[in-house]
Amino acid sequence: MEKRTNKGKRAMSWVSLALGLLLAVIVVLYLFLRTGFFAGLAGRLVSTHLFGASPFVVTIDHIEGSIVGDVTIRNMRILYKGGAANAFELFRADEVTVRYSVGSLLGAGRSVDEIIVVSPVFRLAADSTGRYILPSFGSGDFSTYGIERFTIHGGLFMISRNGEAAAVGEVNLAGSIHSGSGGVRIDVARGSAAESSRRFVVRSLSGAVGYTRVPAPKGSAEGPRTKYILDSLSVSLEQSAFILDGGVVGDEWLFDLAVQAFPADIDEIARLLGEEQGSWGELEGALSFAGTPERFRARGTANGVVRGYALDDFRFDALR
């Protein structure tokens, strides 16, 4: 009887020890996951996982939720630290909710199931050469990752180049993002926005945009250049609607674009470009533009009314 009692006491001691250790682990994990230390560690891991050795850094103030699949990130920022003169904040959001499985996040595809971003601020800036600063590996290759679904509520997009700046607010978007060796592609399922001074309002937006690297022309000593791509990007303003396809090579703004307008309100387009308005009318048709802003070729077919003159299947081919 005494032996059984001693065995029972030893068993209870082991159970108590195990429970004590489990409780200690739970307390440590709770404190670990609720402190700035874990948020800082998570920021460093995300920086390495997405951006590699490039000069982009992710910082996080606080994390809530379950780290195995559903977390809410407080005060998340993406900083560019390419030098004191060029350092700036590329992205900031008060709240980002991320849903994922650990396997897909750590796998070769580095994908997450869903990201919901509330009131973010995006800043796109150009460096001293005029090239827009966008995330990629420092070696020039693109990191591999995917976001199967993203939703942006109430965002602000700011862009600056050569001392000029513009802002688009009330940005609401839903879609997906995929990045690989070929570049970055953003598929937009739906979207809307308004320019800060309300010169124009985007009622709906869908299609795809992206960017990649293209080699410099033969004989050039320059390295690869960034090419921005539009793929069936459908844009509806208050009075105008377009579908845009083509690409623009950065730096010298070499473009090759195709535009379908149905219709294009010329006054609205002039207001968007900051040009003088004057009851120009509206056009429908298919247009193509190739060249640079200083010298380009425009071709197409147009129908509509311009300054009281009717155009019926009007074809044109002009050089500037």
C-alpha positions as MATLAB code, in Angstrom:
seq = 'MEKRTNKGKRAMSWVSLALGLLLAVIVVLYLFLRTGFFAGLAGRLVSTHLFGASPFVVTIDHIEGSIVGDVTIRNMRILYKGGAANAFELFRADEVTVRYSVGSLLGAGRSVDEIIVVSPVFRLAADSTGRYILPSFGSGDFSTYGIERFTIHGGLFMISRNGEAAAVGEVNLAGSIHSGSGGVRIDVARGSAAESSRRFVVRSLSGAVGYTRVPAPKGSAEGPRTKYILDSLSVSLEQSAFILDGGVVGDEWLFDLAVQAFPADIDEIARLLGEEQGSWGELEGALSFAGTPERFRARGTANGVVRGYALDDFRFDALR';
ca = [
       0.000    0.000    0.000;
       2.828    2.377    0.938;
       4.620    1.647   -2.386;
       1.469    2.487   -4.365;
       1.136    5.718   -2.385;
       4.728    6.702   -3.146;
       4.218    5.901   -6.854;
       1.068    8.021   -6.836;
       2.931   10.902   -5.233;
       5.720   10.643   -7.817;
       3.183   10.573  -10.685;
       1.428   13.622   -9.262;
       4.799   15.340   -8.971;
       5.556   14.658  -12.654;
       2.080   15.848  -13.686;
       2.501   19.002  -11.609;
       5.930   19.610  -13.145;
       4.591   19.089  -16.669;
       1.664   21.424  -16.031;
       4.010   23.986  -14.524;
       6.327   23.831  -17.528;
       3.368   24.056  -19.928;
       2.018   27.071  -18.069;
       5.467   28.686  -18.126;
       5.747   28.095  -21.883;
       2.280   29.567  -22.425;
       3.143   32.637  -20.365;
       6.480   33.116  -22.154;
       4.864   32.711  -25.581;
       2.067   35.077  -24.636;
       4.516   37.738  -23.500;
       6.795   37.042  -26.479;
       4.027   37.399  -29.035;
       2.583   40.505  -27.397;
       5.808   42.495  -27.182;
       7.696   44.726  -29.550;
      10.525   42.147  -29.608;
       8.441   39.665  -31.616;
       7.049   42.435  -33.839;
      10.607   43.565  -34.596;
      11.690   39.980  -35.312;
       8.691   39.482  -37.624;
       9.585   42.663  -39.502;
      13.140   41.419  -40.073;
      11.898   38.015  -41.233;
       9.446   39.576  -43.699;
      12.171   41.908  -45.001;
      14.503   38.985  -45.661;
      11.757   36.722  -47.030;
      10.336   39.225  -49.527;
      13.113   41.659  -50.356;
      16.299   39.712  -49.734;
      19.390   41.906  -49.700;
      17.679   44.881  -51.367;
      17.495   48.215  -49.453;
      13.824   47.732  -48.482;
      13.061   47.186  -44.808;
       9.787   46.203  -43.111;
       9.061   47.480  -39.596;
       6.156   46.408  -37.363;
       5.071   47.909  -34.047;
       2.658   45.259  -32.764;
       1.131   41.897  -33.750;
      -2.127   40.348  -32.565;
      -3.826   37.023  -33.284;
      -2.586   33.524  -34.045;
       0.828   33.281  -35.681;
      -0.155   29.976  -37.307;
      -2.665   31.490  -39.697;
      -4.414   34.791  -38.888;
      -2.634   37.890  -37.557;
      -3.350   41.612  -37.391;
      -0.330   43.873  -37.749;
      -0.344   47.359  -36.238;
       1.617   50.253  -37.755;
       3.396   48.399  -40.534;
       5.878   50.317  -42.696;
       8.088   49.553  -45.692;
      11.125   51.820  -45.783;
      13.602   52.378  -48.580;
      17.098   52.916  -47.221;
      19.143   53.301  -50.351;
      21.093   56.224  -48.946;
      20.484   59.282  -46.795;
      19.443   61.406  -49.777;
      16.989   58.831  -51.140;
      15.613   57.292  -47.931;
      11.828   57.489  -47.720;
       8.731   55.644  -46.523;
       7.296   53.603  -49.399;
       4.278   52.241  -47.494;
       2.510   52.735  -44.180;
      -0.695   51.269  -42.771;
      -2.283   51.461  -39.343;
      -3.759   47.958  -39.660;
      -2.950   44.964  -41.881;
      -4.709   41.607  -41.454;
      -2.895   38.600  -42.927;
      -4.391   35.119  -43.388;
      -2.102   32.281  -44.442;
      -0.972   28.722  -43.916;
       2.540   28.183  -42.593;
       3.315   25.669  -45.347;
       2.438   27.991  -48.240;
       4.174   30.951  -46.583;
       7.454   29.097  -46.095;
       7.279   27.144  -49.361;
       8.954   27.976  -52.666;
       5.988   30.106  -53.769;
       5.962   32.210  -50.571;
       2.231   32.885  -50.842;
      -0.412   34.126  -48.402;
      -4.134   33.529  -48.712;
      -5.414   37.048  -48.011;
      -4.272   40.497  -46.937;
      -6.672   43.243  -45.822;
      -5.177   46.723  -45.532;
      -6.984   49.613  -43.830;
      -6.138   53.278  -44.618;
      -2.716   52.693  -46.193;
      -0.432   55.372  -47.639;
       1.684   54.474  -50.699;
       4.517   56.734  -51.829;
       6.173   56.268  -55.204;
       9.278   58.390  -55.702;
      12.003   58.646  -58.334;
      15.724   58.537  -57.655;
      18.298   61.014  -58.971;
      18.229   59.344  -62.412;
      14.444   59.664  -62.699;
      13.842   55.937  -62.185;
      10.994   55.032  -59.846;
      12.097   53.169  -56.735;
      10.293   49.817  -56.574;
      10.995   46.640  -54.566;
      13.322   44.028  -56.054;
      16.430   42.158  -54.987;
      19.516   44.278  -54.796;
      20.973   42.110  -57.591;
      18.204   43.254  -59.930;
      16.193   40.017  -59.797;
      12.631   39.946  -58.486;
      11.739   38.136  -55.294;
       9.191   35.327  -55.488;
       5.959   35.727  -53.542;
       2.202   35.728  -54.025;
      -0.851   37.296  -52.425;
      -3.881   35.325  -53.559;
      -6.370   37.987  -52.432;
      -5.812   41.540  -51.281;
      -8.253   44.248  -50.268;
      -7.413   47.899  -49.704;
      -9.850   50.209  -47.900;
      -9.493   53.997  -47.993;
      -5.951   54.230  -49.309;
      -3.868   57.221  -50.416;
      -1.418   56.963  -53.331;
       1.253   59.648  -53.719;
       3.734   59.981  -56.578;
       6.641   62.402  -56.959;
       9.153   62.968  -59.752;
      11.431   65.874  -60.683;
      10.067   68.045  -57.893;
       6.422   67.523  -58.927;
       3.893   65.577  -56.866;
       0.354   64.235  -57.264;
      -1.970   62.331  -54.956;
      -4.953   60.018  -55.435;
      -7.143   59.295  -52.419;
     -10.184   57.213  -51.503;
      -8.402   54.225  -53.060;
     -10.373   50.984  -52.749;
      -8.958   47.914  -54.496;
      -9.352   44.147  -54.538;
      -7.273   41.628  -56.454;
      -4.094   39.540  -56.307;
      -0.316   40.061  -56.591;
       2.323   37.684  -57.902;
       6.055   38.243  -58.232;
       8.638   35.995  -59.834;
      11.687   36.004  -62.076;
       9.700   37.746  -64.831;
       8.573   40.680  -62.702;
       5.598   41.775  -60.617;
       1.964   41.487  -61.770;
      -1.039   43.015  -59.976;
      -4.441   41.745  -61.097;
      -7.198   44.143  -60.066;
     -10.675   42.618  -59.775;
     -12.334   45.905  -58.826;
     -11.291   49.360  -57.734;
     -12.161   53.038  -57.362;
     -10.360   56.257  -56.410;
     -10.442   60.075  -56.603;
      -7.688   62.599  -57.290;
      -6.973   64.716  -54.200;
      -8.357   67.951  -55.715;
     -11.092   65.914  -57.425;
     -10.004   66.869  -60.936;
     -11.105   63.347  -61.769;
     -12.850   60.403  -60.116;
     -12.215   56.755  -61.001;
     -15.603   55.079  -60.707;
     -14.334   51.598  -61.545;
     -11.035   49.898  -62.303;
     -10.140   46.359  -63.378;
      -7.444   44.544  -65.326;
      -3.742   44.149  -64.661;
      -0.626   46.278  -64.204;
       2.928   45.258  -63.529;
       6.586   45.947  -64.040;
       9.612   44.010  -65.218;
      13.209   44.524  -66.356;
      14.171   44.889  -70.026;
      17.700   45.026  -71.458;
      19.167   48.334  -72.570;
      19.484   48.994  -76.346;
      22.419   47.421  -78.115;
      25.563   49.448  -77.705;
      24.337   51.126  -74.529;
      26.491   50.943  -71.408;
      23.402   51.242  -69.175;
      22.007   48.311  -67.242;
      18.490   46.832  -67.485;
      15.607   49.308  -67.423;
      12.211   49.102  -65.760;
       9.189   48.536  -67.991;
       5.686   49.259  -66.657;
       2.983   47.086  -68.213;
      -0.772   47.605  -68.719;
      -2.823   44.522  -69.594;
      -6.502   45.111  -70.470;
      -6.734   47.797  -67.795;
     -10.334   49.015  -67.848;
     -10.851   52.510  -66.389;
     -14.193   54.279  -65.999;
     -14.229   57.953  -65.002;
     -17.333   60.061  -64.489;
     -17.808   60.773  -68.220;
     -15.197   58.589  -69.937;
     -14.241   54.928  -70.207;
     -11.085   53.274  -71.585;
      -9.275   50.004  -71.973;
      -5.485   50.381  -71.936;
      -2.848   47.931  -73.169;
       0.878   48.236  -73.704;
       3.965   49.336  -71.871;
       6.118   52.274  -70.836;
       9.868   51.981  -70.363;
      10.989   54.199  -67.504;
      13.732   56.806  -67.531;
      13.138   58.123  -71.060;
       9.370   57.363  -70.994;
       9.430   55.321  -74.186;
       5.848   54.115  -74.633;
       3.852   51.809  -76.894;
       0.188   52.020  -75.911;
      -3.175   50.997  -77.366;
      -6.323   52.750  -76.139;
      -9.959   51.875  -76.730;
     -12.285   54.737  -75.800;
     -16.067   54.353  -75.396;
     -16.391   57.288  -75.100;
     -13.655   59.743  -74.107;
     -14.947   63.088  -72.881;
     -12.245   65.464  -74.099;
     -12.933   68.108  -71.440;
     -12.626   65.479  -68.698;
      -9.330   64.244  -70.144;
      -8.045   67.845  -70.394;
      -8.985   68.415  -66.752;
      -7.176   65.203  -65.783;
      -4.036   66.433  -67.565;
      -4.329   69.922  -66.090;
      -4.990   71.490  -69.507;
      -7.459   74.200  -70.509;
     -11.058   73.072  -71.073;
     -13.515   74.433  -73.607;
     -16.484   72.225  -74.580;
     -14.443   70.028  -76.866;
     -16.917   67.165  -77.123;
     -16.328   63.429  -76.987;
     -14.830   60.636  -79.074;
     -15.099   56.893  -79.436;
     -12.583   54.702  -81.178;
      -9.287   52.837  -81.080;
      -5.997   54.699  -80.812;
      -2.332   53.717  -80.603;
       0.630   55.801  -79.464;
       4.317   54.937  -79.815;
       7.376   57.024  -79.018;
       8.293   59.494  -76.299;
       6.401   62.559  -74.992;
       8.638   64.759  -77.180;
       8.281   62.696  -80.361;
       5.636   60.067  -81.031;
       3.339   58.565  -83.655;
      -0.437   58.441  -83.158;
      -2.744   56.303  -85.279;
      -6.353   55.245  -85.038;
      -9.995   55.562  -85.929;
     -12.399   57.944  -84.193;
     -16.101   58.725  -84.136;
     -17.835   61.550  -82.286;
     -18.188   65.302  -82.149;
     -15.325   67.751  -81.600;
     -16.061   71.487  -81.345;
     -19.286   70.979  -83.267;
     -17.687   68.945  -86.067;
     -18.916   65.398  -86.532;
     -16.368   62.645  -87.104;
     -17.565   59.462  -88.765;
     -15.012   56.661  -88.982;
     -12.246   59.270  -89.114;
      -8.856   57.683  -89.656;
      -5.596   59.407  -88.845;
      -1.862   58.713  -88.775;
       0.201   61.582  -87.408;
       3.763   62.243  -86.256;
       4.805   64.744  -83.672;
];
